């Protein structure tokens, strides 16, 4: 069995975490729905920084 450890992110990891999540949401939405419309929350992102 694999053991998983959850470790809190440090403040230096915050920006990367936000970018990675925005990229994952963009990719998932495009894969699932295609480019159906141009509705983005924030600066071309499907999920805003504030939401994350």
CHARMM-style PDB file with segment names, atoms N, HN, CA, C and O in Angstrom:
ATOM      1  N   UNK     1       0.842  -1.177   0.000  1.00  0.00      PROA
ATOM      2  CA  UNK     1       0.000   0.000   0.000  1.00  0.00      PROA
ATOM      3  C   UNK     1       0.887   1.239   0.000  1.00  0.00      PROA
ATOM      4  O   UNK     1       1.901   1.290   0.697  1.00  0.00      PROA
ATOM      5  N   UNK     2       0.499   2.229  -0.782  1.00  0.00      PROA
ATOM      6  HN  UNK     2      -0.324   2.187  -1.348  1.00  0.00      PROA
ATOM      7  CA  UNK     2       1.250   3.474  -0.882  1.00  0.00      PROA
ATOM      8  C   UNK     2       0.848   4.424   0.235  1.00  0.00      PROA
ATOM      9  O   UNK     2      -0.336   4.606   0.519  1.00  0.00      PROA
ATOM     10  N   UNK     3       1.838   5.020   0.858  1.00  0.00      PROA
ATOM     11  HN  UNK     3       2.800   4.872   0.628  1.00  0.00      PROA
ATOM     12  CA  UNK     3       1.577   6.003   1.905  1.00  0.00      PROA
ATOM     13  C   UNK     3       1.642   7.399   1.298  1.00  0.00      PROA
ATOM     14  O   UNK     3       2.588   7.729   0.582  1.00  0.00      PROA
ATOM     15  N   UNK     4       0.646   8.203   1.582  1.00  0.00      PROA
ATOM     16  HN  UNK     4      -0.122   7.935   2.163  1.00  0.00      PROA
ATOM     17  CA  UNK     4       0.588   9.570   1.075  1.00  0.00      PROA
ATOM     18  C   UNK     4       0.726  10.523   2.253  1.00  0.00      PROA
ATOM     19  O   UNK     4       0.057  10.377   3.276  1.00  0.00      PROA
ATOM     20  N   UNK     5       1.606  11.497   2.085  1.00  0.00      PROA
ATOM     21  HN  UNK     5       2.149  11.616   1.254  1.00  0.00      PROA
ATOM     22  CA  UNK     5       1.778  12.517   3.116  1.00  0.00      PROA
ATOM     23  C   UNK     5       1.300  13.851   2.566  1.00  0.00      PROA
ATOM     24  O   UNK     5       1.680  14.251   1.466  1.00  0.00      PROA
ATOM     25  N   UNK     6       0.474  14.528   3.327  1.00  0.00      PROA
ATOM     26  HN  UNK     6       0.164  14.203   4.221  1.00  0.00      PROA
ATOM     27  CA  UNK     6       0.028  15.863   2.964  1.00  0.00      PROA
ATOM     28  C   UNK     6       0.870  16.877   3.721  1.00  0.00      PROA
ATOM     29  O   UNK     6       0.923  16.877   4.951  1.00  0.00      PROA
ATOM     30  N   UNK     7       1.522  17.731   2.963  1.00  0.00      PROA
ATOM     31  HN  UNK     7       1.479  17.731   1.964  1.00  0.00      PROA
ATOM     32  CA  UNK     7       2.416  18.721   3.558  1.00  0.00      PROA
ATOM     33  C   UNK     7       1.923  20.108   3.158  1.00  0.00      PROA
ATOM     34  O   UNK     7       1.719  20.366   1.972  1.00  0.00      PROA
ATOM     35  N   UNK     8       1.729  21.001   4.119  1.00  0.00      PROA
ATOM     36  HN  UNK     8       1.895  20.792   5.083  1.00  0.00      PROA
ATOM     37  CA  UNK     8       1.263  22.352   3.772  1.00  0.00      PROA
ATOM     38  C   UNK     8       2.245  23.050   2.823  1.00  0.00      PROA
ATOM     39  O   UNK     8       3.462  22.910   2.946  1.00  0.00      PROA
ATOM     40  N   UNK     9       1.687  23.797   1.885  1.00  0.00      PROA
ATOM     41  HN  UNK     9       0.698  23.911   1.785  1.00  0.00      PROA
ATOM     42  CA  UNK     9       2.528  24.554   0.968  1.00  0.00      PROA
ATOM     43  C   UNK     9       3.162  25.729   1.692  1.00  0.00      PROA
ATOM     44  O   UNK     9       2.556  26.342   2.571  1.00  0.00      PROA
ATOM     45  N   UNK    10       4.370  26.023   1.312  1.00  0.00      PROA
ATOM     46  HN  UNK    10       4.863  25.526   0.598  1.00  0.00      PROA
ATOM     47  CA  UNK    10       5.019  27.211   1.828  1.00  0.00      PROA
ATOM     48  C   UNK    10       4.600  28.419   1.013  1.00  0.00      PROA
ATOM     49  O   UNK    10       4.060  28.270  -0.083  1.00  0.00      PROA
ATOM     50  N   UNK    11       4.839  29.596   1.526  1.00  0.00      PROA
ATOM     51  HN  UNK    11       5.277  29.717   2.416  1.00  0.00      PROA
ATOM     52  CA  UNK    11       4.434  30.806   0.804  1.00  0.00      PROA
ATOM     53  C   UNK    11       5.127  30.916  -0.550  1.00  0.00      PROA
ATOM     54  O   UNK    11       4.583  31.514  -1.478  1.00  0.00      PROA
ATOM     55  N   UNK    12       6.322  30.345  -0.667  1.00  0.00      PROA
ATOM     56  HN  UNK    12       6.764  29.860   0.088  1.00  0.00      PROA
ATOM     57  CA  UNK    12       7.035  30.396  -1.946  1.00  0.00      PROA
ATOM     58  C   UNK    12       6.402  29.479  -2.992  1.00  0.00      PROA
ATOM     59  O   UNK    12       6.697  29.611  -4.180  1.00  0.00      PROA
ATOM     60  N   UNK    13       5.543  28.561  -2.574  1.00  0.00      PROA
ATOM     61  HN  UNK    13       5.303  28.454  -1.610  1.00  0.00      PROA
ATOM     62  CA  UNK    13       4.881  27.641  -3.494  1.00  0.00      PROA
ATOM     63  C   UNK    13       3.547  28.170  -4.010  1.00  0.00      PROA
ATOM     64  O   UNK    13       2.960  27.573  -4.913  1.00  0.00      PROA
ATOM     65  N   UNK    14       3.067  29.254  -3.468  1.00  0.00      PROA
ATOM     66  HN  UNK    14       3.544  29.739  -2.734  1.00  0.00      PROA
ATOM     67  CA  UNK    14       1.724  29.752  -3.762  1.00  0.00      PROA
ATOM     68  C   UNK    14       1.509  30.059  -5.244  1.00  0.00      PROA
ATOM     69  O   UNK    14       0.528  29.597  -5.828  1.00  0.00      PROA
ATOM     70  N   UNK    15       2.398  30.823  -5.856  1.00  0.00      PROA
ATOM     71  HN  UNK    15       3.195  31.198  -5.381  1.00  0.00      PROA
ATOM     72  CA  UNK    15       2.221  31.216  -7.252  1.00  0.00      PROA
ATOM     73  C   UNK    15       2.211  30.002  -8.180  1.00  0.00      PROA
ATOM     74  O   UNK    15       1.398  29.927  -9.102  1.00  0.00      PROA
ATOM     75  N   UNK    16       3.095  29.075  -7.939  1.00  0.00      PROA
ATOM     76  HN  UNK    16       3.755  29.136  -7.190  1.00  0.00      PROA
ATOM     77  CA  UNK    16       3.137  27.866  -8.774  1.00  0.00      PROA
ATOM     78  C   UNK    16       1.855  27.053  -8.612  1.00  0.00      PROA
ATOM     79  O   UNK    16       1.321  26.530  -9.590  1.00  0.00      PROA
ATOM     80  N   UNK    17       1.368  26.948  -7.391  1.00  0.00      PROA
ATOM     81  HN  UNK    17       1.802  27.372  -6.596  1.00  0.00      PROA
ATOM     82  CA  UNK    17       0.130  26.226  -7.112  1.00  0.00      PROA
ATOM     83  C   UNK    17      -1.043  26.845  -7.888  1.00  0.00      PROA
ATOM     84  O   UNK    17      -1.841  26.126  -8.491  1.00  0.00      PROA
ATOM     85  N   UNK    18      -1.141  28.163  -7.867  1.00  0.00      PROA
ATOM     86  HN  UNK    18      -0.493  28.747  -7.377  1.00  0.00      PROA
ATOM     87  CA  UNK    18      -2.220  28.859  -8.574  1.00  0.00      PROA
ATOM     88  C   UNK    18      -2.101  28.624 -10.071  1.00  0.00      PROA
ATOM     89  O   UNK    18      -3.089  28.278 -10.718  1.00  0.00      PROA
ATOM     90  N   UNK    19      -0.912  28.802 -10.634  1.00  0.00      PROA
ATOM     91  HN  UNK    19      -0.109  29.083 -10.109  1.00  0.00      PROA
ATOM     92  CA  UNK    19      -0.724  28.596 -12.086  1.00  0.00      PROA
ATOM     93  C   UNK    19      -1.027  27.163 -12.486  1.00  0.00      PROA
ATOM     94  O   UNK    19      -1.677  26.928 -13.504  1.00  0.00      PROA
ATOM     95  N   UNK    20      -0.565  26.204 -11.696  1.00  0.00      PROA
ATOM     96  HN  UNK    20      -0.037  26.395 -10.868  1.00  0.00      PROA
ATOM     97  CA  UNK    20      -0.825  24.795 -12.009  1.00  0.00      PROA
ATOM     98  C   UNK    20      -2.316  24.487 -12.002  1.00  0.00      PROA
ATOM     99  O   UNK    20      -2.802  23.754 -12.864  1.00  0.00      PROA
ATOM    100  N   UNK    21      -3.046  25.040 -11.036  1.00  0.00      PROA
ATOM    101  HN  UNK    21      -2.651  25.635 -10.336  1.00  0.00      PROA
ATOM    102  CA  UNK    21      -4.489  24.816 -10.967  1.00  0.00      PROA
ATOM    103  C   UNK    21      -5.213  25.472 -12.133  1.00  0.00      PROA
ATOM    104  O   UNK    21      -6.126  24.876 -12.706  1.00  0.00      PROA
ATOM    105  N   UNK    22      -4.823  26.681 -12.491  1.00  0.00      PROA
ATOM    106  HN  UNK    22      -4.081  27.165 -12.026  1.00  0.00      PROA
ATOM    107  CA  UNK    22      -5.449  27.347 -13.626  1.00  0.00      PROA
ATOM    108  C   UNK    22      -5.197  26.564 -14.912  1.00  0.00      PROA
ATOM    109  O   UNK    22      -6.103  26.401 -15.729  1.00  0.00      PROA
ATOM    110  N   UNK    23      -3.987  26.087 -15.091  1.00  0.00      PROA
ATOM    111  HN  UNK    23      -3.251  26.220 -14.427  1.00  0.00      PROA
ATOM    112  CA  UNK    23      -3.658  25.295 -16.274  1.00  0.00      PROA
ATOM    113  C   UNK    23      -4.473  24.006 -16.316  1.00  0.00      PROA
ATOM    114  O   UNK    23      -4.969  23.620 -17.374  1.00  0.00      PROA
ATOM    115  N   UNK    24      -4.612  23.345 -15.180  1.00  0.00      PROA
ATOM    116  HN  UNK    24      -4.209  23.660 -14.320  1.00  0.00      PROA
ATOM    117  CA  UNK    24      -5.379  22.099 -15.119  1.00  0.00      PROA
ATOM    118  C   UNK    24      -6.856  22.350 -15.428  1.00  0.00      PROA
ATOM    119  O   UNK    24      -7.471  21.565 -16.150  1.00  0.00      PROA
ATOM    120  N   UNK    25      -7.434  23.428 -14.896  1.00  0.00      PROA
ATOM    121  HN  UNK    25      -6.934  24.066 -14.310  1.00  0.00      PROA
ATOM    122  CA  UNK    25      -8.832  23.752 -15.186  1.00  0.00      PROA
ATOM    123  C   UNK    25      -9.019  24.074 -16.660  1.00  0.00      PROA
ATOM    124  O   UNK    25      -9.979  23.616 -17.280  1.00  0.00      PROA
ATOM    125  N   UNK    26      -8.104  24.863 -17.228  1.00  0.00      PROA
ATOM    126  HN  UNK    26      -7.324  25.235 -16.725  1.00  0.00      PROA
ATOM    127  CA  UNK    26      -8.193  25.204 -18.649  1.00  0.00      PROA
ATOM    128  C   UNK    26      -8.134  23.943 -19.503  1.00  0.00      PROA
ATOM    129  O   UNK    26      -8.943  23.768 -20.415  1.00  0.00      PROA
ATOM    130  N   UNK    27      -7.190  23.076 -19.212  1.00  0.00      PROA
ATOM    131  HN  UNK    27      -6.533  23.218 -18.471  1.00  0.00      PROA
ATOM    132  CA  UNK    27      -7.025  21.845 -19.984  1.00  0.00      PROA
ATOM    133  C   UNK    27      -8.260  20.955 -19.856  1.00  0.00      PROA
ATOM    134  O   UNK    27      -8.778  20.465 -20.860  1.00  0.00      PROA
ATOM    135  N   UNK    28      -8.728  20.748 -18.644  1.00  0.00      PROA
ATOM    136  HN  UNK    28      -8.308  21.146 -17.829  1.00  0.00      PROA
ATOM    137  CA  UNK    28      -9.888  19.894 -18.414  1.00  0.00      PROA
ATOM    138  C   UNK    28     -11.133  20.414 -19.107  1.00  0.00      PROA
ATOM    139  O   UNK    28     -11.890  19.642 -19.695  1.00  0.00      PROA
ATOM    140  N   UNK    29     -11.345  21.706 -19.041  1.00  0.00      PROA
ATOM    141  HN  UNK    29     -10.731  22.333 -18.563  1.00  0.00      PROA
ATOM    142  CA  UNK    29     -12.530  22.291 -19.681  1.00  0.00      PROA
ATOM    143  C   UNK    29     -12.451  22.166 -21.197  1.00  0.00      PROA
ATOM    144  O   UNK    29     -13.447  21.845 -21.846  1.00  0.00      PROA
ATOM    145  N   UNK    30     -11.288  22.415 -21.759  1.00  0.00      PROA
ATOM    146  HN  UNK    30     -10.479  22.675 -21.232  1.00  0.00      PROA
ATOM    147  CA  UNK    30     -11.140  22.313 -23.212  1.00  0.00      PROA
ATOM    148  C   UNK    30     -11.273  20.863 -23.673  1.00  0.00      PROA
ATOM    149  O   UNK    30     -11.858  20.604 -24.724  1.00  0.00      PROA
ATOM    150  N   UNK    31     -10.745  19.928 -22.911  1.00  0.00      PROA
ATOM    151  HN  UNK    31     -10.270  20.139 -22.057  1.00  0.00      PROA
ATOM    152  CA  UNK    31     -10.866  18.512 -23.264  1.00  0.00      PROA
ATOM    153  C   UNK    31     -12.315  18.039 -23.173  1.00  0.00      PROA
ATOM    154  O   UNK    31     -12.791  17.292 -24.027  1.00  0.00      PROA
ATOM    155  N   UNK    32     -13.000  18.483 -22.136  1.00  0.00      PROA
ATOM    156  HN  UNK    32     -12.613  19.090 -21.442  1.00  0.00      PROA
ATOM    157  CA  UNK    32     -14.366  18.027 -21.911  1.00  0.00      PROA
ATOM    158  C   UNK    32     -15.377  18.714 -22.825  1.00  0.00      PROA
ATOM    159  O   UNK    32     -16.255  18.066 -23.394  1.00  0.00      PROA
ATOM    160  N   UNK    33     -15.243  20.032 -22.961  1.00  0.00      PROA
ATOM    161  HN  UNK    33     -14.529  20.559 -22.500  1.00  0.00      PROA
ATOM    162  CA  UNK    33     -16.268  20.804 -23.645  1.00  0.00      PROA
ATOM    163  C   UNK    33     -15.814  21.434 -24.955  1.00  0.00      PROA
ATOM    164  O   UNK    33     -16.643  21.924 -25.721  1.00  0.00      PROA
ATOM    165  N   UNK    34     -14.514  21.431 -25.224  1.00  0.00      PROA
ATOM    166  HN  UNK    34     -13.840  21.033 -24.601  1.00  0.00      PROA
ATOM    167  CA  UNK    34     -14.008  22.122 -26.404  1.00  0.00      PROA
ATOM    168  C   UNK    34     -14.090  23.621 -26.189  1.00  0.00      PROA
ATOM    169  O   UNK    34     -14.405  24.084 -25.092  1.00  0.00      PROA
ATOM    170  N   UNK    35     -13.815  24.358 -27.212  1.00  0.00      PROA
ATOM    171  HN  UNK    35     -13.560  23.982 -28.103  1.00  0.00      PROA
ATOM    172  CA  UNK    35     -13.882  25.821 -27.112  1.00  0.00      PROA
ATOM    173  C   UNK    35     -15.293  26.253 -27.465  1.00  0.00      PROA
ATOM    174  O   UNK    35     -15.558  26.654 -28.598  1.00  0.00      PROA
ATOM    175  N   UNK    36     -16.203  26.173 -26.498  1.00  0.00      PROA
ATOM    176  HN  UNK    36     -15.988  25.848 -25.578  1.00  0.00      PROA
ATOM    177  CA  UNK    36     -17.620  26.468 -26.738  1.00  0.00      PROA
ATOM    178  C   UNK    36     -17.913  27.956 -26.692  1.00  0.00      PROA
ATOM    179  O   UNK    36     -18.768  28.447 -27.430  1.00  0.00      PROA
ATOM    180  N   UNK    37     -17.213  28.670 -25.835  1.00  0.00      PROA
ATOM    181  HN  UNK    37     -16.519  28.271 -25.236  1.00  0.00      PROA
ATOM    182  CA  UNK    37     -17.393  30.114 -25.782  1.00  0.00      PROA
ATOM    183  C   UNK    37     -16.124  30.728 -25.213  1.00  0.00      PROA
ATOM    184  O   UNK    37     -15.178  30.020 -24.867  1.00  0.00      PROA
ATOM    185  N   UNK    38     -16.117  31.997 -25.125  1.00  0.00      PROA
ATOM    186  HN  UNK    38     -16.885  32.571 -25.405  1.00  0.00      PROA
ATOM    187  CA  UNK    38     -14.933  32.704 -24.637  1.00  0.00      PROA
ATOM    188  C   UNK    38     -15.162  33.272 -23.235  1.00  0.00      PROA
ATOM    189  O   UNK    38     -14.626  34.328 -22.899  1.00  0.00      PROA
ATOM    190  N   UNK    39     -15.957  32.573 -22.415  1.00  0.00      PROA
ATOM    191  HN  UNK    39     -16.392  31.715 -22.688  1.00  0.00      PROA
ATOM    192  CA  UNK    39     -16.241  33.048 -21.059  1.00  0.00      PROA
ATOM    193  C   UNK    39     -15.126  32.618 -20.113  1.00  0.00      PROA
ATOM    194  O   UNK    39     -14.974  31.436 -19.802  1.00  0.00      PROA
ATOM    195  N   UNK    40     -14.372  33.572 -19.675  1.00  0.00      PROA
ATOM    196  HN  UNK    40     -14.495  34.532 -19.928  1.00  0.00      PROA
ATOM    197  CA  UNK    40     -13.308  33.317 -18.713  1.00  0.00      PROA
ATOM    198  C   UNK    40     -13.507  34.256 -17.534  1.00  0.00      PROA
ATOM    199  O   UNK    40     -14.030  35.360 -17.688  1.00  0.00      PROA
ATOM    200  N   UNK    41     -13.086  33.811 -16.361  1.00  0.00      PROA
ATOM    201  HN  UNK    41     -12.661  32.914 -16.236  1.00  0.00      PROA
ATOM    202  CA  UNK    41     -13.258  34.627 -15.158  1.00  0.00      PROA
ATOM    203  C   UNK    41     -12.240  35.755 -15.060  1.00  0.00      PROA
ATOM    204  O   UNK    41     -12.587  36.890 -14.734  1.00  0.00      PROA
ATOM    205  N   UNK    42     -10.969  35.430 -15.346  1.00  0.00      PROA
ATOM    206  HN  UNK    42     -10.687  34.508 -15.610  1.00  0.00      PROA
ATOM    207  CA  UNK    42      -9.900  36.324 -14.933  1.00  0.00      PROA
ATOM    208  C   UNK    42      -8.724  36.181 -15.883  1.00  0.00      PROA
ATOM    209  O   UNK    42      -8.093  35.125 -15.923  1.00  0.00      PROA
ATOM    210  N   UNK    43      -8.422  37.203 -16.635  1.00  0.00      PROA
ATOM    211  HN  UNK    43      -8.935  38.061 -16.602  1.00  0.00      PROA
ATOM    212  CA  UNK    43      -7.201  37.233 -17.438  1.00  0.00      PROA
ATOM    213  C   UNK    43      -7.051  35.993 -18.313  1.00  0.00      PROA
ATOM    214  O   UNK    43      -5.973  35.401 -18.377  1.00  0.00      PROA
ATOM    215  N   UNK    44      -8.127  35.601 -18.985  1.00  0.00      PROA
ATOM    216  HN  UNK    44      -9.002  36.082 -18.933  1.00  0.00      PROA
ATOM    217  CA  UNK    44      -8.063  34.440 -19.860  1.00  0.00      PROA
ATOM    218  C   UNK    44      -8.102  33.094 -19.149  1.00  0.00      PROA
ATOM    219  O   UNK    44      -7.831  32.065 -19.768  1.00  0.00      PROA
ATOM    220  N   UNK    45      -8.431  33.083 -17.869  1.00  0.00      PROA
ATOM    221  HN  UNK    45      -8.651  33.919 -17.366  1.00  0.00      PROA
ATOM    222  CA  UNK    45      -8.455  31.856 -17.083  1.00  0.00      PROA
ATOM    223  C   UNK    45      -9.899  31.430 -16.826  1.00  0.00      PROA
ATOM    224  O   UNK    45     -10.784  32.269 -16.659  1.00  0.00      PROA
ATOM    225  N   UNK    46     -10.122  30.135 -16.798  1.00  0.00      PROA
ATOM    226  HN  UNK    46      -9.403  29.453 -16.934  1.00  0.00      PROA
ATOM    227  CA  UNK    46     -11.453  29.622 -16.495  1.00  0.00      PROA
ATOM    228  C   UNK    46     -11.760  29.760 -15.009  1.00  0.00      PROA
ATOM    229  O   UNK    46     -12.909  29.984 -14.627  1.00  0.00      PROA
ATOM    230  N   UNK    47     -10.749  29.630 -14.183  1.00  0.00      PROA
ATOM    231  HN  UNK    47      -9.815  29.449 -14.493  1.00  0.00      PROA
ATOM    232  CA  UNK    47     -10.918  29.800 -12.729  1.00  0.00      PROA
ATOM    233  C   UNK    47      -9.999  30.933 -12.268  1.00  0.00      PROA
ATOM    234  O   UNK    47      -8.817  30.955 -12.613  1.00  0.00      PROA
ATOM    235  N   UNK    48     -10.527  31.845 -11.512  1.00  0.00      PROA
ATOM    236  HN  UNK    48     -11.486  31.827 -11.232  1.00  0.00      PROA
ATOM    237  CA  UNK    48      -9.752  33.010 -11.099  1.00  0.00      PROA
ATOM    238  C   UNK    48      -8.808  32.680  -9.941  1.00  0.00      PROA
ATOM    239  O   UNK    48      -8.962  31.674  -9.249  1.00  0.00      PROA
ATOM    240  N   UNK    49      -7.842  33.551  -9.762  1.00  0.00      PROA
ATOM    241  HN  UNK    49      -7.716  34.368 -10.325  1.00  0.00      PROA
ATOM    242  CA  UNK    49      -6.900  33.423  -8.641  1.00  0.00      PROA
ATOM    243  C   UNK    49      -7.655  33.466  -7.313  1.00  0.00      PROA
ATOM    244  O   UNK    49      -7.333  32.733  -6.378  1.00  0.00      PROA
ATOM    245  N   UNK    50      -8.663  34.338  -7.247  1.00  0.00      PROA
ATOM    246  HN  UNK    50      -8.925  34.933  -8.006  1.00  0.00      PROA
ATOM    247  CA  UNK    50      -9.425  34.488  -6.009  1.00  0.00      PROA
ATOM    248  C   UNK    50     -10.184  33.204  -5.668  1.00  0.00      PROA
ATOM    249  O   UNK    50     -10.314  32.845  -4.497  1.00  0.00      PROA
ATOM    250  N   UNK    51     -10.680  32.522  -6.691  1.00  0.00      PROA
ATOM    251  HN  UNK    51     -10.574  32.813  -7.641  1.00  0.00      PROA
ATOM    252  CA  UNK    51     -11.409  31.273  -6.460  1.00  0.00      PROA
ATOM    253  C   UNK    51     -10.486  30.194  -5.907  1.00  0.00      PROA
ATOM    254  O   UNK    51     -10.860  29.437  -5.010  1.00  0.00      PROA
ATOM    255  N   UNK    52      -9.287  30.135  -6.450  1.00  0.00      PROA
ATOM    256  HN  UNK    52      -8.983  30.750  -7.178  1.00  0.00      PROA
ATOM    257  CA  UNK    52      -8.317  29.143  -5.971  1.00  0.00      PROA
ATOM    258  C   UNK    52      -7.901  29.499  -4.575  1.00  0.00      PROA
ATOM    259  OT1 UNK    52      -7.088  28.796  -3.975  1.00  0.00      PROA
TER     260      UNK     52
END
